[in-house]
């Protein structure tokens, strides 16, 4: 297995606020990893650093052995926590746009997922509900044959009935040699598909473990352990 994401002494400050405090981390290929922590813990900051949207204050971050930039972005599929697509575009136009922009985009996979969720490809994004927009964004991201998928709150606005399908979409549509990092608060919903979890609090990693190890050593679920570790 190769190392797809690596950080060494990674630190990020916003003014005097320390968002990430000296993080050392390695994520191998072929893993689905939950990045879990309360609001303001540093999850989105870490994902944005890996995607090259922020630069470290100190330390180093490598994606597939490269510093974030043009080369690394070719192998990263990123889903932000906010809608970034143009509302005036039709769903079919967005599929074509992604196909033109990304060499690894799979049109057939995107169209199949849209059909399964009964999303009209001729609808403009503006006409869709917030939850359906999030489904479209996720479908576009998961239709790429990337090496690293960075998903920031992929099911936050999605109705419970669609979550199982979307999680199965993540599980069955990513490249088996790739890795997926999912940042979420809905731990009980995603736990079933995770191989590893990372707990982050106040910009520091407090736990990086396999899900199986947590269940065997702690005799509890990831959700239960999270509630215990981060209880108010």
C-alpha positions as a Markdown table, in Angstrom:
| # | Residue | x | y | z |
|---|---|---|---|---|
| 1 | Unk | 0.0 | 0.0 | 0.0 |
| 2 | Unk | 1.2 | 3.5 | -0.8 |
| 3 | Unk | 0.8 | 6.6 | 1.4 |
| 4 | Unk | -1.8 | 8.9 | -0.2 |
| 5 | Unk | -1.9 | 11.6 | 2.5 |
| 6 | Unk | 1.0 | 12.5 | 4.8 |
| 7 | Unk | 1.5 | 15.4 | 7.2 |
| 8 | Unk | 4.6 | 16.2 | 9.3 |
| 9 | Unk | 4.3 | 18.8 | 12.1 |
| 10 | Unk | 1.4 | 20.4 | 10.2 |
| 11 | Unk | 0.3 | 23.7 | 11.7 |
| 12 | Unk | -2.2 | 26.3 | 10.5 |
| 13 | Unk | -2.9 | 29.7 | 12.1 |
| 14 | Unk | -5.6 | 32.2 | 11.3 |
| 15 | Unk | -4.2 | 35.4 | 12.9 |
| 16 | Unk | -3.6 | 34.3 | 16.5 |
| 17 | Unk | -6.0 | 31.4 | 16.3 |
| 18 | Unk | -4.2 | 28.0 | 16.0 |
| 19 | Unk | -6.5 | 25.8 | 13.9 |
| 20 | Unk | -4.1 | 22.9 | 13.5 |
| 21 | Unk | -1.4 | 22.2 | 16.0 |
| 22 | Unk | 1.5 | 20.1 | 14.8 |
| 23 | Unk | -0.3 | 17.2 | 13.1 |
| 24 | Unk | 1.6 | 14.0 | 12.1 |
| 25 | Unk | -0.6 | 11.7 | 10.0 |
| 26 | Unk | -0.3 | 9.0 | 7.4 |
| 27 | Unk | -3.3 | 7.6 | 5.4 |
| 28 | Unk | -2.7 | 4.6 | 3.1 |
| 29 | Unk | -4.4 | 3.7 | -0.1 |
| 30 | Unk | -7.5 | 1.6 | -0.1 |
| 31 | Unk | -9.0 | 3.0 | 3.1 |
| 32 | Unk | -12.2 | 4.8 | 4.0 |
| 33 | Unk | -11.4 | 7.1 | 6.9 |
| 34 | Unk | -13.7 | 9.1 | 9.1 |
| 35 | Unk | -12.4 | 12.5 | 10.1 |
| 36 | Unk | -14.4 | 13.2 | 13.3 |
| 37 | Unk | -14.5 | 16.0 | 15.7 |
| 38 | Unk | -16.8 | 18.8 | 17.1 |
| 39 | Unk | -17.3 | 22.2 | 15.3 |
| 40 | Unk | -14.1 | 24.2 | 15.2 |
| 41 | Unk | -11.8 | 21.2 | 15.7 |
| 42 | Unk | -9.9 | 21.6 | 12.5 |
| 43 | Unk | -11.5 | 19.1 | 10.1 |
| 44 | Unk | -12.3 | 21.5 | 7.3 |
| 45 | Unk | -9.0 | 23.2 | 7.7 |
| 46 | Unk | -7.1 | 19.9 | 7.2 |
| 47 | Unk | -9.2 | 19.0 | 4.1 |
| 48 | Unk | -8.7 | 22.5 | 2.6 |
| 49 | Unk | -4.9 | 22.1 | 3.2 |
| 50 | Unk | -4.9 | 18.7 | 1.4 |
| 51 | Unk | -6.8 | 20.3 | -1.5 |
| 52 | Unk | -4.4 | 23.2 | -1.8 |
| 53 | Unk | -7.0 | 25.8 | -0.9 |
| 54 | Unk | -4.9 | 26.8 | 2.2 |
| 55 | Unk | -1.1 | 26.9 | 2.8 |
| 56 | Unk | 0.5 | 25.6 | 6.0 |
| 57 | Unk | 1.8 | 28.0 | 8.6 |
| 58 | Unk | 4.4 | 25.4 | 9.5 |
| 59 | Unk | 5.2 | 21.8 | 8.7 |
| 60 | Unk | 4.5 | 19.8 | 5.6 |
| 61 | Unk | 1.6 | 18.1 | 3.8 |
| 62 | Unk | 2.0 | 15.7 | 0.9 |
| 63 | Unk | -0.7 | 14.2 | -1.4 |
| 64 | Unk | 0.5 | 11.1 | -3.3 |
| 65 | Unk | 4.1 | 12.3 | -2.4 |
| 66 | Unk | 3.6 | 15.8 | -3.8 |
| 67 | Unk | 2.9 | 19.1 | -2.2 |
| 68 | Unk | -0.6 | 20.4 | -2.9 |
| 69 | Unk | -0.7 | 22.1 | -6.3 |
| 70 | Unk | -1.6 | 21.4 | -9.9 |
| 71 | Unk | -0.2 | 17.9 | -9.9 |
| 72 | Unk | -1.9 | 16.8 | -6.7 |
| 73 | Unk | -5.2 | 18.2 | -7.8 |
| 74 | Unk | -5.3 | 15.8 | -10.7 |
| 75 | Unk | -5.6 | 12.9 | -8.3 |
| 76 | Unk | -7.9 | 14.6 | -5.7 |
| 77 | Unk | -11.7 | 14.7 | -5.9 |
| 78 | Unk | -13.0 | 17.3 | -3.4 |
| 79 | Unk | -16.5 | 17.8 | -2.1 |
| 80 | Unk | -16.7 | 21.1 | 0.0 |
| 81 | Unk | -19.2 | 21.6 | 2.8 |
| 82 | Unk | -21.0 | 24.3 | 0.8 |
| 83 | Unk | -22.6 | 24.5 | -2.7 |
| 84 | Unk | -20.1 | 25.9 | -5.2 |
| 85 | Unk | -21.9 | 25.1 | -8.5 |
| 86 | Unk | -23.6 | 27.7 | -10.6 |
| 87 | Unk | -27.4 | 27.7 | -10.0 |
| 88 | Unk | -28.2 | 28.6 | -13.5 |
| 89 | Unk | -26.6 | 25.5 | -15.0 |
| 90 | Unk | -28.6 | 22.4 | -15.8 |
| 91 | Unk | -27.6 | 19.0 | -14.2 |
| 92 | Unk | -26.7 | 17.7 | -17.7 |
| 93 | Unk | -24.5 | 20.8 | -18.3 |
| 94 | Unk | -22.7 | 20.1 | -15.0 |
| 95 | Unk | -22.0 | 16.5 | -16.1 |
| 96 | Unk | -20.6 | 17.7 | -19.4 |
| 97 | Unk | -18.6 | 20.4 | -17.6 |
| 98 | Unk | -17.0 | 17.9 | -15.2 |
| 99 | Unk | -16.3 | 15.5 | -18.2 |
| 100 | Unk | -14.6 | 18.3 | -20.0 |
| 101 | Unk | -12.6 | 19.4 | -17.0 |
| 102 | Unk | -11.5 | 16.1 | -15.5 |
| 103 | Unk | -9.9 | 13.4 | -17.6 |
| 104 | Unk | -10.9 | 10.7 | -15.1 |
| 105 | Unk | -14.6 | 11.6 | -15.0 |
| 106 | Unk | -17.0 | 8.7 | -15.9 |
| 107 | Unk | -20.1 | 10.0 | -17.6 |
| 108 | Unk | -21.9 | 6.7 | -17.5 |
| 109 | Unk | -21.5 | 6.3 | -13.7 |
| 110 | Unk | -22.8 | 9.8 | -13.1 |
| 111 | Unk | -25.9 | 9.3 | -15.3 |
| 112 | Unk | -26.6 | 6.0 | -13.6 |
| 113 | Unk | -26.5 | 7.5 | -10.1 |
| 114 | Unk | -28.6 | 10.5 | -11.2 |
| 115 | Unk | -31.2 | 8.0 | -12.6 |
| 116 | Unk | -31.2 | 5.9 | -9.4 |
| 117 | Unk | -31.9 | 9.0 | -7.3 |
| 118 | Unk | -34.5 | 10.1 | -9.8 |
| 119 | Unk | -32.8 | 13.5 | -10.5 |
| 120 | Unk | -34.0 | 15.1 | -13.7 |
| 121 | Unk | -30.9 | 15.9 | -15.8 |
| 122 | Unk | -32.8 | 18.7 | -17.5 |
| 123 | Unk | -33.5 | 20.6 | -14.3 |
| 124 | Unk | -31.5 | 23.6 | -13.4 |
| 125 | Unk | -29.6 | 23.5 | -10.1 |
| 126 | Unk | -31.7 | 26.5 | -8.9 |
| 127 | Unk | -34.9 | 24.5 | -9.2 |
| 128 | Unk | -33.6 | 21.7 | -6.9 |
| 129 | Unk | -33.9 | 21.4 | -3.2 |
| 130 | Unk | -30.9 | 21.9 | -0.9 |
| 131 | Unk | -30.6 | 18.1 | -0.3 |
| 132 | Unk | -30.9 | 17.3 | -4.1 |
| 133 | Unk | -28.2 | 19.8 | -4.9 |
| 134 | Unk | -25.9 | 18.1 | -2.4 |
| 135 | Unk | -26.7 | 14.7 | -4.0 |
| 136 | Unk | -25.7 | 16.2 | -7.4 |
| 137 | Unk | -22.4 | 17.5 | -6.0 |
| 138 | Unk | -21.6 | 14.2 | -4.4 |
| 139 | Unk | -22.4 | 12.3 | -7.6 |
| 140 | Unk | -20.1 | 14.5 | -9.7 |
| 141 | Unk | -17.3 | 14.0 | -7.2 |
| 142 | Unk | -17.8 | 10.2 | -6.9 |
| 143 | Unk | -17.9 | 9.9 | -10.7 |
| 144 | Unk | -14.2 | 10.7 | -10.9 |
| 145 | Unk | -11.7 | 7.9 | -10.8 |
| 146 | Unk | -9.5 | 9.8 | -8.4 |
| 147 | Unk | -6.8 | 8.6 | -5.9 |
| 148 | Unk | -8.0 | 10.6 | -2.9 |
| 149 | Unk | -11.5 | 11.7 | -2.2 |
| 150 | Unk | -12.0 | 14.5 | 0.3 |
| 151 | Unk | -15.7 | 14.7 | 1.4 |
| 152 | Unk | -16.6 | 17.5 | 3.8 |
| 153 | Unk | -20.0 | 16.7 | 5.3 |
| 154 | Unk | -21.3 | 14.7 | 2.3 |
| 155 | Unk | -24.6 | 13.7 | 3.9 |
| 156 | Unk | -25.4 | 16.6 | 6.2 |
| 157 | Unk | -28.3 | 18.0 | 4.2 |
| 158 | Unk | -29.6 | 14.7 | 2.8 |
| 159 | Unk | -32.8 | 13.0 | 4.1 |
| 160 | Unk | -32.3 | 9.8 | 6.1 |
| 161 | Unk | -34.0 | 7.7 | 3.3 |
| 162 | Unk | -31.3 | 8.7 | 0.8 |
| 163 | Unk | -28.3 | 8.3 | 3.2 |
| 164 | Unk | -27.9 | 4.5 | 2.8 |
| 165 | Unk | -27.9 | 4.8 | -1.0 |
| 166 | Unk | -25.4 | 7.7 | -0.9 |
| 167 | Unk | -23.1 | 5.8 | 1.5 |
| 168 | Unk | -23.3 | 2.7 | -0.7 |
| 169 | Unk | -22.5 | 5.0 | -3.7 |
| 170 | Unk | -19.3 | 6.1 | -1.9 |
| 171 | Unk | -18.5 | 2.5 | -1.0 |
| 172 | Unk | -19.0 | 1.1 | -4.5 |
| 173 | Unk | -17.9 | 3.9 | -6.8 |
| 174 | Unk | -14.5 | 4.9 | -5.5 |
| 175 | Unk | -11.4 | 3.5 | -7.0 |
| 176 | Unk | -10.4 | 0.5 | -4.7 |
| 177 | Unk | -6.8 | 1.7 | -4.8 |
| 178 | Unk | -7.8 | 5.1 | -3.7 |
| 179 | Unk | -8.7 | 6.4 | -0.2 |
| 180 | Unk | -11.7 | 8.4 | 1.0 |
| 181 | Unk | -11.7 | 10.8 | 3.9 |
| 182 | Unk | -15.2 | 11.7 | 5.2 |
| 183 | Unk | -15.6 | 14.6 | 7.6 |
| 184 | Unk | -19.0 | 14.3 | 9.3 |
| 185 | Unk | -21.0 | 14.7 | 12.5 |
| 186 | Unk | -23.4 | 11.8 | 11.6 |
| 187 | Unk | -21.1 | 9.1 | 12.9 |
| 188 | Unk | -23.7 | 6.4 | 13.5 |
| 189 | Unk | -24.7 | 6.8 | 9.8 |
| 190 | Unk | -21.2 | 6.4 | 8.3 |
| 191 | Unk | -19.6 | 4.0 | 10.8 |
| 192 | Unk | -20.7 | 1.0 | 8.8 |
| 193 | Unk | -18.5 | 1.9 | 5.8 |
| 194 | Unk | -15.4 | 3.2 | 7.7 |
| 195 | Unk | -12.1 | 1.3 | 7.9 |
| 196 | Unk | -10.3 | 3.9 | 10.1 |
| 197 | Unk | -11.3 | 6.9 | 12.2 |
| 198 | Unk | -9.4 | 10.0 | 13.2 |
| 199 | Unk | -10.6 | 12.0 | 16.2 |
| 200 | Unk | -9.5 | 15.6 | 16.1 |
| 201 | Unk | -10.0 | 18.2 | 18.9 |
| 202 | Unk | -8.7 | 21.7 | 19.2 |
| 203 | Unk | -6.5 | 21.2 | 16.1 |
| 204 | Unk | -4.8 | 18.0 | 17.5 |
| 205 | Unk | -5.3 | 14.4 | 16.7 |
| 206 | Unk | -6.4 | 12.5 | 19.8 |
| 207 | Unk | -7.0 | 9.1 | 18.1 |
| 208 | Unk | -6.2 | 7.4 | 14.9 |
| 209 | Unk | -7.3 | 3.8 | 14.9 |
| 210 | Unk | -9.0 | 1.1 | 12.9 |
| 211 | Unk | -12.7 | 0.6 | 13.5 |
| 212 | Unk | -12.1 | -3.0 | 14.3 |
| 213 | Unk | -9.5 | -2.1 | 17.0 |
| 214 | Unk | -12.0 | 0.2 | 18.7 |
| 215 | Unk | -14.7 | -2.4 | 18.8 |
| 216 | Unk | -12.3 | -5.1 | 20.1 |
| 217 | Unk | -10.2 | -3.0 | 22.6 |
| 218 | Unk | -12.9 | -0.6 | 23.8 |
| 219 | Unk | -15.9 | -2.9 | 23.4 |
| 220 | Unk | -18.0 | -0.1 | 22.0 |
| 221 | Unk | -19.0 | 1.5 | 18.7 |
| 222 | Unk | -17.2 | 4.5 | 17.1 |
| 223 | Unk | -20.3 | 6.6 | 17.8 |
| 224 | Unk | -20.3 | 5.6 | 21.5 |
| 225 | Unk | -16.6 | 6.3 | 21.9 |
| 226 | Unk | -16.9 | 9.7 | 20.2 |
| 227 | Unk | -19.8 | 10.6 | 22.5 |
| 228 | Unk | -17.6 | 9.6 | 25.5 |
| 229 | Unk | -14.5 | 11.4 | 24.3 |
| 230 | Unk | -16.3 | 14.7 | 23.3 |
| 231 | Unk | -19.1 | 14.9 | 25.8 |
| 232 | Unk | -19.8 | 18.4 | 27.1 |
